[in-house]
Amino acid sequence: MKTLRLILGDQLNIKHSWFKETNDDVTYCLFEMRQETDYVKHHIQKVIGFFAAMRQFAEDLESKDHKVIYFKINDKQNTQSLTDNLSALIKTHNIEQFEYLYPDEYRLDKQLTSYCDSLDIESKVFSAEHFYTKRSDLAKFYEGKKQYLMENFYRDMRKKHDILMVSDQPEGGKWNYDKSNRNKWKGDVEIPRYKLFKNDISEVKKAIKDEEIETIGRFDTKTFSYPITRAQAIDQLKYFCEHLLVHFGDYQDAMHTDQDYLFHSRLSFAMNLKIISPKDVVTTVMNYYRKYGDDIDISQVEGFIRQIIGWREYMRGMYWALMPDYKSKNKLDNHNKLPDFFWTGDTKMNCLKHAINNSLDNGYAHHIQRLMITGNYALLTQTDPDAVDDWYLGIYVDAVEWVQLTNTRGMSQFADGGKIATKPYVSSGSYINKMSNYCGDCHYNKSKKIGDDACPFNSLYWNFLEEKRAYLGKNFRMGMMYSLLDKMDSQDLQNLKEKAQHIIANQDDY
């Protein structure tokens, strides 16, 4: 039976069981499409990275004697539509059966399900063989429960997969070492230079320019530095274990003007394209820890493992449990615009300037920069979560909706009303100063609430609490802050509110 198998741009798993054997009756297809480049405006490095990784993957399949049809973005036969491309190939090649892997994005899942319903030939769908969990596992795990606490899921994952466990107890006596993972990096601990790959993407870059694909961000070099092959991803993983893991947990929440990556692994792009699996990552880290555990504290390893089998699997499960309604949630009723400086980095607020410019320059920012700098500011200024979603989905090379949406609309913007986070992740300037050196040479004074040189986060913070009291006043984790707000002098509060409202109305002046 002549079979056509589709591989999406985030399904580049060369270890998938599909590829164990060759079959002349099976043809694989991959498409670079305007359908995918244009539904949101993406970072130039994200588009380049996806196309470069897809092209390399097609070459790898062909080198293993698989039959591959690949449409580049500028190929004449490319309709730029997923279903139109598939229909053309099915007709031209007299395909008798169509097969695909479960997409991890609701939009594509719905498109392909509908398409298969319309076909006159047989169709089948298979697992992408990447995650620890199935789509529906998390919904079943929380069935009948009022809260979706990640910690409960994380502990169950540790037990189920025997990771950092001694019998049925957590290794080291603690389930997590989060309180040990909040150190400020002061330059006294050396950070090895990050692993750099020199993937030539000049042809891809030219095609994107010639096709006039609109992008955001910057890219001034001829090479793409993130891993785009399994071999490169494994090389990056080994580098992380040998040079960065030893201090990962200590400084995973730290931020610094001189460091773009600190001790982070830079593996998220490769993982989210399925170039390397979470099991590969966890197994390698655990093997390294078992071998060199005397030199690596368990807090470093647990902090990293929690990101992979905890947050990553949890966010994907929440996405499939709550979609499609989740994408329109706006429980705090926020509707303000995102300021223009999110696309330029041109702001006097040093923390935002560095976090945004890092994002524009590298298509990257680590989780605390995303949560407590750009996300914190967007929430305090009561920005429409639709605008925040579009920016986060576009700006980062590792952004695919299953992980972006739940992190942004849930964890960062509290637009789901507490499905994922038990409280909004907002702060004044004091937290930013605690975790970074951003405040040191900032135009604004981190300690001042009122005045031309007062840190905008301070007035925005108290104004947010006051304005959202109806939504948050009874939140048990916000009780202390509302107690402080209630003790504030009424005139002082009014001054803070007026300052905050001026900032919101004139954001691009700050």
C-alpha positions as CSV (number, residue, x, y, z in Angstrom):
1,M,0.0,0.0,0.0
2,K,1.5,3.3,-1.1
3,T,1.7,5.4,2.1
4,L,2.4,9.1,2.7
5,R,3.7,10.0,6.2
6,L,3.7,13.6,7.4
7,I,6.3,15.0,9.7
8,L,5.7,18.4,11.2
9,G,8.4,20.9,12.0
10,D,8.4,20.1,15.7
11,Q,8.5,16.3,15.2
12,L,12.1,15.8,14.2
13,N,12.7,12.6,16.2
14,I,15.2,10.5,14.2
15,K,14.8,7.7,16.8
16,H,11.1,7.3,16.1
17,S,10.0,3.7,15.4
18,W,8.8,4.8,11.9
19,F,12.4,5.1,10.8
20,K,13.8,1.7,12.0
21,E,13.1,0.1,8.7
22,T,13.0,1.4,5.1
23,N,10.0,0.7,2.8
24,D,9.8,1.8,-0.8
25,D,6.0,2.1,-0.5
26,V,6.4,4.7,2.3
27,T,7.2,8.4,1.5
28,Y,7.8,11.0,4.1
29,C,6.9,14.7,3.6
30,L,7.9,17.9,5.3
31,F,6.8,21.4,4.4
32,E,8.1,24.9,5.0
33,M,4.9,27.0,4.8
34,R,3.5,30.5,5.1
35,Q,0.7,28.9,7.0
36,E,3.2,28.4,9.8
37,T,5.3,31.5,9.4
38,D,2.4,34.0,9.3
39,Y,-0.2,33.0,11.9
40,V,1.9,35.0,14.4
41,K,5.0,37.1,13.7
42,H,8.0,35.0,14.7
43,H,11.6,35.8,15.6
44,I,13.9,35.6,12.6
45,Q,16.0,33.1,14.4
46,K,13.0,30.9,15.2
47,V,12.0,30.7,11.5
48,I,15.6,30.1,10.5
49,G,16.1,27.4,13.3
50,F,13.0,25.5,12.3
51,F,13.7,25.5,8.6
52,A,17.4,24.6,9.1
53,A,16.5,21.7,11.5
54,M,13.8,20.5,9.1
55,R,16.1,20.5,6.1
56,Q,18.8,18.7,8.1
57,F,16.3,16.1,9.3
58,A,15.2,15.5,5.7
59,E,18.8,14.9,4.7
60,D,19.3,12.5,7.6
61,L,16.3,10.5,6.5
62,E,17.5,10.3,2.9
63,S,20.9,9.2,4.1
64,K,19.2,6.3,5.8
65,D,17.5,5.4,2.4
66,H,14.0,6.7,3.3
67,K,12.0,8.3,0.5
68,V,11.4,12.0,1.3
69,I,9.5,14.8,-0.4
70,Y,10.5,18.2,1.0
71,F,9.0,21.5,0.1
72,K,11.1,24.6,0.7
73,I,9.4,27.9,1.4
74,N,10.2,29.1,-2.1
75,D,9.5,25.9,-4.1
76,K,7.0,26.5,-6.9
77,Q,4.9,23.4,-6.1
78,N,4.5,24.6,-2.4
79,T,0.9,25.9,-2.0
80,Q,1.9,27.2,1.5
81,S,-1.0,25.3,3.0
82,L,-0.6,22.0,4.9
83,T,-3.7,20.3,3.6
84,D,-3.4,21.6,0.0
85,N,0.2,20.3,-0.1
86,L,-1.0,16.9,1.2
87,S,-3.8,16.7,-1.3
88,A,-1.5,17.4,-4.2
89,L,0.9,14.7,-3.1
90,I,-1.8,12.2,-2.5
91,K,-3.1,12.8,-6.0
92,T,0.2,13.0,-7.8
93,H,1.7,9.9,-6.2
94,N,-1.5,7.8,-6.1
95,I,-1.3,7.5,-2.3
96,E,-3.5,4.9,-0.8
97,Q,-3.0,5.6,2.9
98,F,-2.1,8.8,4.8
99,E,-0.4,8.7,8.2
100,Y,0.8,11.4,10.7
101,L,2.0,11.8,14.3
102,Y,-0.2,13.4,16.9
103,P,0.5,17.2,16.8
104,D,1.2,18.9,20.0
105,E,-0.6,22.0,19.0
106,Y,-4.4,22.1,19.1
107,R,-4.7,24.2,15.9
108,L,-2.8,21.6,13.9
109,D,-4.5,18.7,15.6
110,K,-7.9,20.1,14.6
111,Q,-6.8,20.8,11.1
112,L,-5.5,17.3,10.5
113,T,-8.4,15.6,12.2
114,S,-10.8,17.5,9.9
115,Y,-8.7,16.8,6.9
116,C,-8.6,13.0,7.5
117,D,-12.4,13.0,7.9
118,S,-12.6,14.4,4.3
119,L,-10.2,11.9,2.7
120,D,-11.4,9.1,0.5
121,I,-8.3,7.0,1.5
122,E,-7.4,5.4,4.8
123,S,-5.7,7.5,7.4
124,K,-3.9,6.6,10.7
125,V,-2.4,8.6,13.5
126,F,0.6,7.6,15.7
127,S,2.3,8.7,18.9
128,A,5.2,11.1,18.4
129,E,7.1,9.0,21.0
130,H,8.6,11.9,22.8
131,F,7.0,12.7,26.1
132,Y,6.9,10.7,29.3
133,T,3.1,11.1,29.4
134,K,0.2,10.8,27.0
135,R,-1.9,13.8,26.3
136,S,-4.8,12.7,28.5
137,D,-2.7,11.5,31.5
138,L,-2.7,14.7,33.5
139,A,-6.4,15.2,33.1
140,K,-7.0,11.7,34.5
141,F,-4.5,12.3,37.3
142,Y,-6.4,15.3,38.5
143,E,-9.8,13.9,37.9
144,G,-12.2,14.9,40.8
145,K,-9.6,17.3,42.3
146,K,-10.3,21.0,42.7
147,Q,-6.7,22.1,42.2
148,Y,-4.1,21.1,39.6
149,L,-1.0,21.4,41.9
150,M,2.1,20.6,39.9
151,E,3.9,19.4,43.0
152,N,1.6,16.4,43.3
153,F,2.1,15.5,39.7
154,Y,5.8,15.9,39.9
155,R,6.1,13.6,42.9
156,D,4.0,11.0,41.1
157,M,6.3,11.2,38.1
158,R,9.4,10.7,40.3
159,K,7.9,7.6,41.8
160,K,6.5,6.2,38.5
161,H,9.8,6.5,36.7
162,D,12.1,5.9,39.7
163,I,14.0,9.2,39.3
164,L,15.9,10.4,42.4
165,M,14.1,7.9,44.6
166,V,15.2,5.5,47.3
167,S,12.5,2.9,47.7
168,D,9.3,5.1,47.9
169,Q,11.1,8.1,49.4
170,P,12.8,11.1,47.7
171,E,16.6,10.8,47.5
172,G,18.2,13.2,49.9
173,G,15.1,13.4,52.1
174,K,13.4,16.3,50.2
175,W,11.1,16.3,47.2
176,N,12.5,19.6,45.9
177,Y,15.2,22.0,46.7
178,D,13.5,25.1,45.4
179,K,14.7,27.2,48.3
180,S,18.3,26.4,47.4
181,N,17.8,27.5,43.8
182,R,17.4,31.2,44.4
183,N,21.0,32.5,44.7
184,K,22.0,35.8,43.1
185,W,25.0,35.4,40.8
186,K,27.6,38.1,41.7
187,G,30.4,37.1,39.3
188,D,32.3,35.2,41.9
189,V,31.5,31.8,40.4
190,E,33.0,31.2,36.9
191,I,30.5,30.5,34.1
192,P,32.1,28.5,31.2
193,R,31.4,29.9,27.7
194,Y,28.3,28.3,26.3
195,K,28.5,25.6,23.6
196,L,28.4,27.2,20.2
197,F,27.3,25.5,17.0
198,K,28.2,27.0,13.6
199,N,25.3,25.8,11.5
200,D,25.4,27.5,8.1
201,I,22.0,29.0,7.5
202,S,22.8,31.5,4.7
203,E,20.5,29.7,2.2
204,V,17.6,29.5,4.6
205,K,18.1,33.2,5.6
206,K,18.1,34.3,2.0
207,A,14.9,32.3,1.2
208,I,13.1,34.0,4.1
209,K,14.2,37.4,2.9
210,D,13.3,36.7,-0.7
211,E,9.9,35.5,0.3
212,E,9.4,38.7,2.4
213,I,8.3,36.8,5.5
214,E,7.7,39.3,8.2
215,T,9.7,38.6,11.4
216,I,10.8,40.2,14.6
217,G,14.1,40.2,16.4
218,R,17.7,40.4,15.2
219,F,20.1,38.1,13.5
220,D,23.4,39.5,12.2
221,T,25.5,36.3,11.8
222,K,25.8,33.6,9.2
223,T,25.4,30.7,11.7
224,F,22.7,29.4,14.0
225,S,24.1,28.6,17.4
226,Y,21.5,26.2,18.8
227,P,21.7,22.5,18.1
228,I,19.7,21.4,15.1
229,T,20.7,17.7,14.9
230,R,20.5,14.9,17.4
231,A,24.3,14.6,17.5
232,Q,24.6,18.3,18.3
233,A,21.9,18.1,21.0
234,I,23.7,15.2,22.6
235,D,27.0,17.2,22.4
236,Q,25.2,20.2,24.0
237,L,23.7,17.9,26.8
238,K,27.2,16.5,27.6
239,Y,28.6,20.0,27.7
240,F,25.9,21.0,30.2
241,C,26.6,18.0,32.4
242,E,30.4,18.6,32.4
243,H,30.5,22.3,32.8
244,L,27.1,23.8,33.9
245,L,25.1,21.3,35.9
246,V,27.4,21.7,39.0
247,H,25.8,25.2,39.6
248,F,22.6,25.0,37.7
249,G,20.3,24.8,40.7
250,D,22.1,27.5,42.6
251,Y,21.7,30.1,40.0
252,Q,18.7,28.9,37.9
253,D,16.7,32.0,38.9
254,A,19.5,34.5,38.8
255,M,19.8,37.3,36.2
256,H,22.8,39.4,35.2
257,T,23.6,42.2,32.7
258,D,26.8,40.4,31.6
259,Q,25.3,37.0,31.1
260,D,22.7,35.8,28.6
261,Y,22.6,32.2,29.6
262,L,24.3,31.7,33.0
263,F,24.2,27.9,33.8
264,H,21.2,27.1,31.7
265,S,21.4,24.2,29.2
266,R,20.2,25.9,26.0
267,L,18.5,22.6,25.1
268,S,14.8,23.8,24.9
269,F,14.9,24.5,21.2
270,A,16.1,21.0,20.4
271,M,13.8,19.4,22.9
272,N,10.7,21.2,21.7
273,L,11.4,20.2,18.1
274,K,11.8,16.6,19.4
275,I,15.4,16.4,18.2
276,I,16.3,15.0,21.6
277,S,13.8,13.5,24.1
278,P,13.3,14.3,27.7
279,K,14.2,10.7,28.6
280,D,17.5,11.1,26.8
281,V,18.1,14.3,28.8
282,V,17.1,12.9,32.2
283,T,19.0,9.6,31.7
284,T,22.2,11.4,30.7
285,V,22.0,13.8,33.6
286,M,21.2,11.0,36.1
287,N,24.1,8.9,34.8
288,Y,26.5,11.8,35.1
289,Y,25.2,12.5,38.6
290,R,25.7,8.9,39.6
291,K,29.2,9.0,38.3
292,Y,30.3,12.3,39.7
293,G,27.8,12.8,42.6
294,D,30.5,13.6,45.1
295,D,31.2,16.8,43.2
296,I,27.6,17.7,42.4
297,D,25.0,18.5,45.1
298,I,21.6,16.9,44.7
299,S,20.0,20.3,44.7
300,Q,21.6,21.1,41.3
301,V,20.2,17.9,39.7
302,E,16.8,18.0,41.3
303,G,16.3,21.6,40.1
304,F,17.0,20.5,36.5
305,I,15.0,17.3,36.7
306,R,12.0,19.2,38.0
307,Q,12.0,21.4,34.9
308,I,11.9,18.4,32.6
309,I,9.6,15.8,34.2
310,G,7.7,18.3,36.3
311,W,7.0,21.6,34.6
312,R,7.4,20.5,31.0
313,E,5.2,17.5,31.2
314,Y,2.7,19.3,33.5
315,M,2.4,22.3,31.1
316,R,1.8,20.0,28.1
317,G,-0.8,18.0,30.1
318,M,-2.6,21.2,31.2
319,Y,-2.7,22.4,27.7
320,W,-4.6,19.4,26.4
321,A,-6.8,19.2,29.5
322,L,-7.9,22.8,29.2
323,M,-8.0,23.6,25.5
324,P,-9.6,25.1,23.4
325,D,-11.4,27.4,25.9
326,Y,-8.1,28.1,27.7
327,K,-6.8,30.3,24.9
328,S,-9.5,32.9,25.5
329,K,-9.3,33.1,29.3
330,N,-8.9,36.6,30.7
331,K,-10.1,36.3,34.3
332,L,-8.5,39.5,35.5
333,D,-10.2,41.4,32.6
334,N,-7.0,43.0,31.3
335,H,-7.1,44.9,28.0
336,N,-4.2,47.3,27.8
337,K,-1.7,47.3,24.9
338,L,1.8,45.9,25.0
339,P,4.2,48.9,24.7
340,D,6.3,49.4,21.6
341,F,9.6,48.8,23.5
342,F,8.8,45.1,23.6
343,W,9.8,45.0,20.0
344,T,12.8,47.4,20.3
345,G,14.2,47.1,23.8
346,D,14.2,50.9,24.0
347,T,13.3,51.6,27.6
348,K,15.0,53.2,30.6
349,M,14.0,50.3,32.8
350,N,17.2,48.4,33.0
351,C,15.7,45.0,33.8
352,L,13.3,45.2,30.8
353,K,16.0,46.6,28.5
354,H,18.2,43.6,29.2
355,A,15.6,40.9,29.2
356,I,14.0,42.2,26.0
357,N,17.2,42.9,24.1
358,N,18.4,39.4,25.1
359,S,15.2,38.1,23.6
360,L,15.6,40.2,20.4
361,D,19.3,39.3,20.0
362,N,19.1,35.6,20.9
363,G,15.5,34.5,20.7
364,Y,16.1,33.4,24.3
365,A,15.4,34.4,27.9
366,H,15.4,32.0,30.8
367,H,12.2,31.3,32.8
368,I,12.7,34.0,35.5
369,Q,13.3,36.7,32.9
370,R,10.1,35.6,31.2
371,L,8.1,35.3,34.4
372,M,9.4,38.0,36.7
373,I,10.6,40.7,34.2
374,T,8.6,40.8,31.0
375,G,5.7,38.8,32.3
376,N,5.6,40.6,35.6
377,Y,5.6,44.0,33.8
378,A,2.9,43.0,31.4
379,L,0.6,41.8,34.2
380,L,1.2,44.9,36.4
381,T,0.3,47.1,33.4
382,Q,-2.8,44.9,32.9
383,T,-1.9,44.0,29.3
384,D,-4.4,42.0,27.2
385,P,-3.3,38.4,27.5
386,D,-3.9,37.9,23.7
387,A,-1.1,40.5,23.1
388,V,1.2,38.8,25.6
389,D,0.6,35.4,24.1
390,D,1.4,36.6,20.6
391,W,4.7,38.2,21.8
392,Y,5.9,35.2,23.7
393,L,4.9,32.7,21.0
394,G,6.8,34.8,18.4
395,I,9.9,36.0,20.3
396,Y,11.4,32.8,21.5
397,V,13.1,30.1,19.3
398,D,11.7,27.4,21.6
399,A,8.1,28.6,21.6
400,V,5.4,26.2,20.6
401,E,1.9,26.7,21.8
402,W,1.6,23.7,24.1
403,V,4.3,25.1,26.4
404,Q,4.0,28.8,25.7
405,L,0.3,29.2,26.2
406,T,0.1,27.5,29.6
407,N,3.2,29.3,30.9
408,T,2.1,32.7,29.6
409,R,-1.6,32.8,30.1
410,G,-1.5,30.7,33.2
411,M,1.7,31.0,35.1
412,S,2.7,34.5,34.0
413,Q,-0.6,36.4,33.4
414,F,-2.9,34.6,35.8
415,A,-5.5,34.9,33.1
416,D,-6.9,31.5,33.9
417,G,-7.8,32.6,37.4
418,G,-5.5,30.1,39.2
419,K,-5.7,26.9,37.2
420,I,-1.9,26.7,37.0
421,A,-0.5,29.2,39.5
422,T,-2.0,29.6,43.0
423,K,-1.3,33.3,43.0
424,P,-0.2,36.0,40.4
425,Y,3.6,36.1,40.0
426,V,4.0,39.9,40.5
427,S,6.6,41.8,42.4
428,S,7.9,45.3,43.0
429,G,11.5,46.3,42.3
430,S,12.8,44.6,45.4
431,Y,12.5,41.1,44.0
432,I,14.3,42.1,40.8
433,N,17.1,43.6,42.8
434,K,17.3,40.5,45.0
435,M,17.8,38.2,42.0
436,S,19.9,40.4,39.6
437,N,22.2,43.3,39.2
438,Y,19.7,45.1,36.9
439,C,18.9,47.8,39.5
440,G,22.5,48.9,40.1
441,D,22.9,51.2,37.1
442,C,19.2,51.7,36.3
443,H,17.8,55.1,35.4
444,Y,15.3,54.5,38.2
445,N,15.7,54.1,41.9
446,K,14.6,50.7,43.1
447,S,13.7,52.0,46.6
448,K,11.4,54.9,45.5
449,K,7.7,54.6,44.8
450,I,6.9,58.2,43.8
451,G,8.8,60.7,41.8
452,D,10.3,61.0,38.3
453,D,13.1,58.6,39.2
454,A,11.0,56.1,41.1
455,C,11.1,52.5,39.9
456,P,7.9,52.0,37.9
457,F,7.4,48.4,39.3
458,N,6.8,49.8,42.8
459,S,3.8,52.0,42.0
460,L,2.5,49.5,39.4
461,Y,2.6,46.7,42.0
462,W,0.4,48.4,44.6
463,N,-1.9,49.8,42.0
464,F,-2.4,46.3,40.6
465,L,-3.3,44.9,44.0
466,E,-5.8,47.7,44.6
467,E,-7.4,47.4,41.1
468,K,-7.6,43.7,41.2
469,R,-8.9,43.4,44.8
470,A,-12.2,41.9,43.7
471,Y,-10.4,39.1,41.9
472,L,-7.5,38.5,44.4
473,G,-8.6,39.9,47.8
474,K,-9.6,36.4,49.1
475,N,-6.6,34.6,47.7
476,F,-5.0,32.9,50.7
477,R,-1.5,33.5,49.3
478,M,-2.1,37.2,48.9
479,G,-3.3,37.8,52.4
480,M,-0.1,39.4,53.8
481,M,0.2,41.8,50.9
482,Y,-3.5,42.9,51.1
483,S,-3.0,43.4,54.9
484,L,-0.1,45.8,54.1
485,L,-2.2,47.5,51.5
486,D,-5.0,48.0,54.0
487,K,-2.6,49.7,56.4
488,M,-1.4,52.1,53.8
489,D,-2.2,55.8,54.2
490,S,-5.1,56.6,51.8
491,Q,-3.3,59.6,50.3
492,D,-0.1,57.6,49.8
493,L,-2.1,55.0,48.0
494,Q,-3.8,57.6,45.8
495,N,-0.4,59.0,44.8
496,L,0.8,55.5,43.9
497,K,-2.3,54.9,41.8
498,E,-1.9,58.1,40.0
499,K,1.7,57.4,39.3
500,A,0.9,53.9,38.1
501,Q,-1.9,55.1,35.8
502,H,0.5,57.7,34.3
503,I,3.0,54.9,33.6
504,I,0.3,52.7,31.9
505,A,-0.9,55.6,29.8
506,N,2.7,56.6,28.7
507,Q,4.6,53.3,28.8
508,D,6.9,54.1,25.9
509,D,8.2,57.2,27.7
510,Y,9.7,55.1,30.6
